Amino acid sequence: MKDKKKVILTCSVCLSRNYVTNKNKSRQERLELMKFCPKCNTHTLHKETK
C-alpha cells in the first residue's frame, strides 16, 4: 500500500461523511461512487473530500 492514499467519501445530498477508502496516488481526478447513505436511507452519489 505504498502508492495508496486514504480518502473520505461524503454524501452529495446530506453532506454526511460515511465512508473511508483508498485510491491510487497517481490518479488525479476526484473519486465519485454510488454508495448507500444511512442518513438518507437511499443510494446517493458520494464524492471524495479534501
N, C-alpha and C positions, 0 to 999 in steps of 0.2 A: 504493500500500500504506500509506496514511496511517492508515486505520481498521482495520488488521490487527494481531493480536497473536501472537507466536510461542509455541507451546505444545509440551510434551513429552508423548508418549504412553507409558504404562507398561503392561506386560502384567499382567493381573489374576491370573494363575496363578503365574508365576515372578518377577514384580516387576522384570524387566529393562526398561530404558529403551531402546526400539527405534526410535522414530520421532519426528521433529520436523515440525510442520506449522503452518499459520496458521489463525486463526479471527477472526471479526469481534469488535471490542471491544464492540459493543452487545449481544452475546449473553451472557446471564447464567449459564445452566446450563453444566455441565462437558461437554466433548466425550467421547463414547464411540463407538468404532468397532471393527468386527471386522477384525482385521489378522492377517497371518501372523507368528508369533513364531519366529525361527530357533533359539532355545534350546529351546523346547517342541516344535518341528517340527510345529506344527499351527496352525490359525486359532483365535485366542482374542480375548476382549474386551480392548481397550486403552482405558485411561481417561486423561484429562488430569491431569497433576500440577501442583502449585503452582509 
